[in-house]
Amino acid sequence: MLITIIELLVVLLALYLGSRYGSLALGAIAGLGLAILVFDHGLKPGTPPTNVIYIIVAAVTCAGILQASGGMDWLIQIAEKLLRRHPRQITFFAPICTFFLTVLVGTGHVMYTLMPIIADVSLKKGIRPERPCAIASVASMIAIVCSPISAAVVAFSTISALNGFHITIPQIVMVTIPSCLAGVLVAAAWSTRRGLDLDKDPEFQARIATQAGRDYVYGKTETTLNKTITPKAKRAVYIFLGTIVLIVILACLHNFLPAFDTVRAIDGAKDVLLPTGKTVTPEKLAGAGIVMAGITEKVPKPIDMYLVIQIILITSAALMIIFCDAKPKSAVAGNVWQSGMVAVVAIYGIAWLANTFFGAHMDNIKELLGTMVSEYRWTIALMFFIFSVLINSQAAVLVSLLPVAYGLGIPGWVLLGVLPCAYGYFFIPNYPTDIATVNMDRSGTTKIGKFVLNHSFMVPGLICVAVSTVVCYLLASIFF
C-alpha cells in the first residue's frame, strides 16, 4: 500500500508541476512521471490514447483551416451583430454565443476573438464587463462535452462501446446540450447582479480618474465588423457545417457505413487445446484473426466511427484548402491550431501516465472505492471534477478515468449523467481562456483575487457545472 501511495504522489506531483509551467509542459512533465513509474518502479506502461489524439489532430486541422479561410471571422461577425443588437441582454447572449461557437468548432479557444467584443459592448452600455465575460469563458469550455466533433464526446462514445455501453454521438449531445445550456443560463442569471455597477465601483472609478486611464478603458472599440468576408470564406463555413451534419447523420446510420470482414468468436464455443498442451479462448483466436470451424467465423463489421470522423474532418480541410483559398501556413500560425496541438501533447502524456498507474493498481482501486461508488454512484463526478482541476482537459479526464469507472462497475448512463463534471479547470484560474479573458477586460473587473481562488470564474463555474450535472443526470436516467 505504501508503494501505491508513493506512485500516486508521483502522478499528482507530475500533474501539479505540469499545470504550474503550463502549455507543453503538462504533457512533457507527465512523461517524466511515466518514466519514474516504468523505469524506477517497474510498472508496465499503459497504452497511449492514440485514437483520441488522432481525432483531436483531425478536428484541430479542420478548425484551423476554417480560421485560415476567414470563415471563423464570419461566425464571429454573426455573433457580434447579435451582441450589439441586444446590448442590455449581453450577460445572457454572450455565453450563448461562446457556447454554440464551441459546439460548432469543437474547441473553446474560438472565443479569443469574441471576448474583447463582449467587454467592449458591456463597457459602452455601462454594464460591468465581469458579468458577461466570466460566464462567457465558462460557457465556451463546458460546451466541449456538447460538440459532436470534440475529442471528449468521441472519446466517451468510443470507450463506452468498448465497455458494453453502446451510445452514439447524437445521443450524447442530445443529453449534454440542453443540460449544459441550462447550467449556462442559470449561471448567467446569477451573473446579472454580481459585483457593483460601474458608477458605484471605487476601483473602476479610480482606473478612469485620469484622462490616460479613461482613454485606455473607453478609447478603443473592438470589432470584427470592419473585416471583409469573402465568398470563399462563407463557402468554407458551409463546408464545415456540412461536415458536422454529415458526421451526425453517419453516427445515426452506422449500419450504412462501409463494412469489412472481421473475425469473431461463435457464441458458446469452447476453449481450444493447442498441440503444445495449452488452451486458448475463442476470443483470443478472434483477436488474432484466426478462423476455425465451430470456434470463430468471419462477419462484416462497419468501420469504426472514430475513423469515419477522422476521414471526414481531414477531407473537409482538404476541400477548404482547394476551393476556399485557405492557406495551410496561416492555419498553423492561428491560435486554434496551436492551442489544439498543445492539447494533443497534454493528453498524450497525461492519459498515458494515468493509464499506467490505474492499470497497475486497478485491484487496489476497486477495493478502496468499490463500496463507496457502488452505493453512491454519483461520487464518480467528484473524481472527474478533481482530475479536471489538475489536468485542464475534458478529453484527458475521460480517456484516463472512463476505463477505471467502467472497471468499478458504474453503469454507462451514470457516467453520461456526470459528463459535465469533466470540466473543472476553471477552479484554478490558470487556463489560457480564463487568463485571456482577464487580460481582455480593460475595465479590470474580471480578475484573479489575491488568494487565487477568489476569482471571477469561480461562482459562475460552480453554478454552471452543478446545474448542468443535475440536469444531465436526470436526462440520462430517463433516456438510458
C-alpha positions in Angstrom: 0.0 0.0 0.0 2.9 2.4 0.8 4.3 1.9 -2.7 0.9 2.6 -4.2 0.7 5.9 -2.3 4.2 6.9 -3.4 3.3 6.1 -7.0 0.1 8.1 -6.7 2.1 11.1 -5.3 4.4 10.8 -8.4 1.3 11.1 -10.6 -0.1 14.1 -8.7 3.2 15.9 -8.5 3.7 15.5 -12.2 0.2 16.9 -12.9 0.9 19.8 -10.4 4.2 20.7 -11.9 2.8 20.4 -15.4 -0.1 22.7 -14.7 2.2 25.2 -13.0 4.5 25.5 -16.0 1.6 25.3 -18.4 1.4 24.7 -22.2 3.5 21.8 -23.5 5.0 21.3 -20.0 1.8 19.5 -19.0 2.4 16.6 -21.3 6.2 16.7 -21.0 6.3 16.5 -17.2 3.6 13.8 -17.3 6.2 11.9 -19.4 8.7 12.4 -16.7 6.3 10.9 -14.2 5.7 8.0 -16.6 9.5 7.4 -16.8 9.7 7.2 -13.0 6.9 4.7 -12.8 8.2 2.5 -15.5 12.0 2.5 -15.1 12.2 3.1 -11.3 9.1 1.4 -10.0 8.8 -1.3 -12.7 5.2 -0.6 -13.7 4.1 -1.9 -17.1 3.4 1.0 -19.5 -0.2 1.7 -20.3 -1.5 2.3 -23.8 -1.2 5.8 -25.2 -4.6 7.2 -26.2 -3.8 7.2 -29.9 -7.4 7.2 -31.2 -8.4 10.3 -29.2 -5.2 12.0 -30.3 -5.8 11.3 -33.9 -9.3 12.8 -33.7 -8.0 15.9 -32.0 -5.4 16.3 -34.7 -8.1 15.9 -37.4 -10.5 18.3 -35.7 -7.9 21.0 -34.9 -6.6 20.8 -38.5 -10.1 21.3 -39.9 -10.9 24.1 -37.5 -7.5 25.7 -38.1 -8.1 25.6 -41.9 -11.5 27.2 -41.3 -9.9 30.0 -39.4 -7.3 30.5 -42.1 -10.0 30.7 -44.8 -11.7 33.6 -43.0 -14.7 31.5 -42.2 -14.1 31.9 -38.4 -14.3 35.7 -38.9 -17.8 35.3 -40.4 -19.0 33.3 -37.5 -17.6 35.8 -35.1 -19.2 38.7 -37.0 -22.6 37.0 -36.8 -22.2 36.6 -33.0 -21.0 40.3 -32.7 -24.1 41.6 -34.6 -26.3 39.7 -32.2 -24.5 41.2 -29.2 -24.5 44.7 -30.5 -28.2 44.4 -31.4 -29.1 43.4 -27.9 -26.5 45.1 -25.6 -28.7 45.1 -22.5 -29.0 41.3 -22.6 -25.3 40.7 -23.1 -24.9 38.7 -19.9 -27.2 36.1 -21.5 -26.3 36.4 -25.2 -22.5 36.5 -24.7 -22.3 33.0 -23.1 -24.9 31.6 -25.5 -22.7 32.8 -28.4 -19.4 31.3 -27.0 -21.3 28.1 -26.1 -22.6 27.5 -29.6 -19.3 28.6 -31.3 -17.6 25.8 -29.3 -20.3 23.3 -30.2 -19.8 24.1 -33.9 -16.0 24.2 -33.9 -15.2 21.7 -31.2 -12.7 23.9 -29.3 -13.3 26.7 -26.8 -10.4 28.7 -28.0 -12.5 30.2 -30.7 -13.7 32.7 -28.0 -10.4 34.7 -28.1 -11.7 37.0 -30.9 -15.1 37.4 -29.4 -14.1 38.2 -25.8 -12.8 41.7 -26.4 -16.1 42.5 -28.2 -18.1 41.3 -25.2 -16.0 43.5 -22.9 -16.4 46.5 -25.3 -20.1 46.2 -25.7 -20.5 45.9 -21.9 -18.4 49.0 -21.3 -20.2 51.1 -23.9 -23.6 50.1 -22.3 -22.4 50.7 -18.7 -22.6 47.1 -17.8 -19.9 45.6 -15.5 -17.9 43.5 -18.0 -17.1 40.9 -15.4 -20.8 39.8 -15.6 -20.8 38.6 -19.2 -17.1 37.9 -19.6 -16.7 35.3 -16.8 -19.7 33.2 -17.7 -18.9 33.5 -21.4 -15.5 32.0 -20.7 -17.1 29.2 -18.6 -19.7 28.5 -21.3 -17.0 28.2 -24.0 -15.4 25.4 -22.1 -18.3 23.4 -20.8 -19.6 23.3 -24.3 -16.8 20.9 -25.3 -18.8 18.0 -24.0 -21.7 19.1 -26.3 -19.7 19.3 -29.6 -20.2 16.3 -32.0 -16.6 16.8 -33.2 -14.8 17.3 -29.9 -12.4 14.7 -28.7 -14.2 14.4 -25.3 -17.5 13.4 -26.9 -15.9 11.0 -29.4 -13.8 9.5 -26.5 -16.9 8.9 -24.4 -18.6 7.2 -27.3 -15.6 5.0 -28.2 -14.6 4.0 -24.7 -18.2 3.3 -23.7 -18.7 1.0 -26.7 -15.6 -1.0 -25.7 -17.2 -1.4 -22.3 -20.6 -2.5 -23.4 -22.5 0.8 -23.3 -23.2 1.5 -27.0 -24.2 5.1 -27.4 -23.9 7.3 -30.5 -22.5 10.8 -30.7 -26.0 12.3 -31.4 -27.4 10.5 -28.4 -24.6 12.0 -26.2 -25.1 15.6 -27.4 -28.9 15.2 -27.2 -28.4 14.9 -23.4 -25.4 17.3 -22.9 -26.5 20.3 -25.0 -29.8 21.0 -23.1 -28.2 20.1 -19.8 -25.1 22.4 -20.2 -27.2 25.2 -21.8 -29.4 25.1 -18.7 -26.3 25.4 -16.5 -25.1 28.3 -18.6 -28.4 30.2 -18.4 -28.7 29.7 -14.6 -25.1 31.0 -14.1 -25.8 33.9 -16.4 -28.9 34.8 -14.4 -26.8 34.9 -11.2 -24.2 36.9 -13.0 -26.6 39.7 -14.0 -26.3 41.2 -10.5 -22.8 40.2 -9.5 -20.4 43.0 -8.3 -21.0 46.7 -8.1 -22.3 48.7 -11.0 -19.5 50.6 -12.7 -20.6 54.0 -11.5 -20.5 52.7 -7.9 -17.3 50.7 -8.1 -14.4 52.6 -6.4 -11.7 50.5 -8.2 -13.2 51.2 -11.6 -13.7 54.9 -10.9 -10.1 55.1 -9.8 -9.0 53.5 -13.0 -10.7 56.1 -15.1 -9.9 59.0 -12.9 -7.2 60.2 -15.2 -7.6 61.1 -18.9 -5.0 58.4 -19.8 -6.9 55.8 -17.8 -10.2 56.8 -19.4 -8.7 56.7 -22.9 -7.4 53.2 -22.2 -10.7 51.9 -20.9 -13.1 53.6 -23.4 -10.9 54.8 -26.2 -10.6 51.7 -28.3 -13.6 50.0 -30.0 -13.1 46.2 -30.5 -14.9 44.9 -33.6 -14.8 42.4 -36.4 -17.5 44.2 -38.4 -14.9 46.1 -40.4 -13.4 42.8 -41.8 -14.4 41.9 -45.3 -15.9 38.4 -45.6 -15.2 36.9 -49.0 -17.5 34.4 -50.8 -14.7 31.8 -50.3 -14.8 32.4 -46.5 -18.5 31.8 -46.5 -18.0 28.7 -48.7 -15.6 27.4 -46.1 -18.2 27.8 -43.4 -20.8 25.9 -45.4 -18.3 23.1 -46.0 -17.5 23.0 -42.2 -21.2 22.9 -41.2 -21.9 20.3 -43.8 -19.1 18.2 -42.3 -20.7 18.4 -38.8 -24.1 17.4 -40.2 -22.6 14.5 -42.2 -20.8 13.2 -39.0 -24.1 13.3 -37.1 -26.0 11.6 -39.8 -23.4 8.8 -40.2 -23.3 8.3 -36.5 -27.1 7.7 -36.5 -26.9 5.4 -39.6 -23.9 3.4 -38.5 -25.1 0.3 -40.4 -24.9 2.1 -43.7 -21.1 2.7 -43.3 -18.6 0.6 -45.3 -18.3 -2.9 -43.7 -15.2 -5.1 -43.8 -14.7 -8.7 -42.8 -13.6 -9.3 -39.2 -13.2 -12.4 -37.1 -15.4 -13.0 -34.1 -15.9 -15.9 -31.6 -19.0 -18.0 -32.1 -21.3 -17.9 -29.1 -21.0 -20.9 -26.9 -17.7 -22.0 -28.4 -15.3 -23.8 -26.1 -11.6 -23.1 -25.5 -9.2 -24.7 -28.0 -6.5 -27.2 -26.9 -3.3 -26.4 -28.8 -0.7 -29.1 -29.7 1.6 -27.6 -27.1 -0.9 -28.6 -24.4 -2.0 -25.0 -23.7 -5.6 -23.8 -24.2 -6.6 -20.6 -25.9 -10.0 -18.9 -25.8 -12.1 -18.3 -28.9 -11.8 -14.5 -28.2 -8.0 -14.7 -28.4 -8.3 -16.6 -31.7 -10.7 -14.0 -33.0 -8.3 -11.2 -31.9 -5.5 -12.9 -33.8 -7.7 -13.1 -36.9 -7.8 -16.9 -36.9 -10.8 -18.6 -38.4 -11.6 -22.1 -37.1 -14.8 -24.1 -37.9 -17.2 -24.0 -35.0 -14.9 -21.7 -33.0 -14.6 -18.4 -34.9 -16.2 -17.0 -38.0 -15.8 -14.1 -40.4 -18.6 -11.4 -40.2 -18.9 -8.0 -41.9 -18.3 -5.1 -39.4 -19.0 -1.4 -40.2 -16.0 0.8 -40.0 -15.5 2.4 -36.5 -17.0 5.8 -36.1 -13.8 7.3 -34.8 -12.2 6.5 -38.1 -15.1 7.9 -40.0 -14.8 11.2 -38.1 -11.1 11.5 -38.9 -11.6 10.8 -42.6 -14.5 13.3 -42.9 -12.6 16.1 -41.0 -9.4 15.9 -43.0 -11.4 15.6 -46.2 -13.2 18.8 -45.1 -9.9 20.5 -44.5 -8.7 19.5 -48.0 -11.9 20.9 -49.6 -11.4 24.2 -47.9 -7.8 24.4 -49.0 -8.7 23.6 -52.6 -11.9 25.5 -53.0 -11.8 28.3 -50.4 -8.2 29.5 -50.8 -7.3 28.6 -47.2 -3.6 28.9 -46.6 -2.1 26.0 -44.5 0.7 28.2 -43.2 -1.9 30.7 -41.9 -3.7 27.8 -40.2 -0.5 26.7 -38.4 0.1 30.2 -37.2 -3.5 30.6 -35.8 -4.4 30.2 -32.2 -6.9 27.4 -32.8 -4.4 25.1 -34.4 -1.7 26.0 -31.9 -3.8 25.5 -28.8 -5.1 22.3 -30.2 -1.6 20.9 -30.7 -0.8 21.8 -27.1 -3.8 19.8 -26.1 -2.5 16.8 -28.1 0.8 16.8 -26.2 -1.0 17.2 -22.8 -3.4 14.4 -23.5 -0.6 12.2 -24.8 1.4 12.5 -21.6 -1.3 12.8 -19.0 -3.5 9.9 -20.3 -0.5 7.6 -20.8 0.7 8.3 -17.2 -2.8 7.8 -15.8 -3.4 4.6 -17.7 -0.1 3.2 -16.5 -0.9 4.0 -12.8 -4.5 2.9 -12.9 -3.7 -0.3 -14.9 -1.2 -1.4 -12.3 -3.4 -0.7 -9.3 -6.9 -1.4 -10.5 -7.5 -4.1 -7.9 -6.5 -1.7 -5.1 -8.7 1.0 -6.5 -11.6 -1.4 -6.6 -11.0 -2.3 -3.0 -10.8 1.3 -1.9 -13.6 2.8 -4.0 -15.7 -0.1 -5.0 -18.1 0.0 -2.0 -18.5 3.8 -2.0 -19.1 4.0 -5.7 -21.5 1.1 -5.8 -23.6 2.7 -3.1 -23.2 6.3 -4.2 -22.7 6.2 -7.9 -22.7 10.0 -8.3 -19.4 10.2 -6.4 -17.6 9.4 -9.7 -18.5 13.0 -10.6 -16.1 14.2 -7.9 -13.3 12.1 -9.4 -14.0 13.7 -12.8 -14.0 17.2 -11.4 -10.9 16.8 -9.2 -8.9 15.2 -12.1 -10.0 18.0 -14.4 -8.8 20.7 -12.0 -5.4 19.0 -12.2 -5.0 18.3 -15.9 -7.1 21.0 -17.7 -8.6 18.8 -20.4 -12.0 17.1 -20.6 -10.8 14.6 -23.2 -7.8 13.6 -21.0 -10.1 13.2 -18.0 -12.4 10.8 -19.9 -9.6 8.9 -21.5 -7.9 8.4 -18.1 -10.9 7.7 -15.9 -13.7 6.2 -18.0 -12.0 2.8 -18.2 -11.5 2.9 -14.4 -15.1 3.9 -13.9 -16.4 1.0 -16.0 -14.0 -1.3 -14.2 -15.7 -0.3 -10.9 -19.0 -1.4 -12.4 -20.5 2.1 -12.8 -23.3 2.0 -15.5 -22.8 3.9 -18.7 -25.9 6.1 -18.2 -24.5 7.3 -14.8 -21.2 8.3 -16.5 -23.1 10.2 -19.2 -25.0 11.9 -16.4 -21.9 13.3 -14.8 -20.2 14.2 -18.0 -20.3 18.0 -17.3 -18.1 17.4 -14.3 -15.2 16.7 -16.6 -14.9 20.5 -16.8 -13.4 21.7 -13.5 -10.3 23.6 -14.6 -11.9 27.0 -14.0 -11.3 26.2 -10.3 -7.7 27.3 -10.5 -7.6 30.2 -13.0 -4.5 29.1 -15.0 -6.2 28.0 -18.2 -5.4 30.2 -21.3 -9.1 31.2 -21.9 -9.5 32.5 -18.4 -6.2 34.3 -18.4 -7.0 35.8 -21.8 -10.5 36.9 -20.5 -8.8 38.8 -17.6 -6.4 40.5 -19.9 -9.0 41.4 -22.5 -11.3 43.1 -20.0 -9.9 46.7 -19.9 -12.2 47.7 -17.1 -10.3 45.4 -14.7 -13.5 44.0 -13.2 -12.7 40.4 -14.4 -9.8 39.4 -12.2 -8.0 36.9 -10.2 -8.0 37.7 -6.5 -5.2 38.0 -4.0 -5.9 34.5 -2.7 -6.1 32.9 -6.3 -9.3 31.0 -5.7 -11.4 34.2 -5.2 -11.5 34.9 -8.9 -14.3 35.9 -11.3 -14.9 32.4 -12.8 -15.3 30.5 -9.5 -19.0 31.0 -8.7 -20.4 31.0 -12.3 -18.3 28.0 -13.0 -19.6 26.1 -9.9 -23.2 27.0 -10.6 -22.9 26.1 -14.3 -21.2 22.7 -13.6 -23.6 21.8 -10.7 -26.8 22.6 -12.6 -25.6 21.0 -15.8 -24.7 17.8 -14.0 -28.0 17.6 -12.2 -30.0 18.1 -15.4 -27.7 15.8 -17.3 -28.0 13.0 -14.7 -31.8 13.3 -14.8 -32.0 13.2 -18.6 -29.6 10.3 -18.8 -31.6 8.3 -16.2 -34.8 9.0 -18.2 -33.5 8.1 -21.7 -30.8 5.5 -20.9 
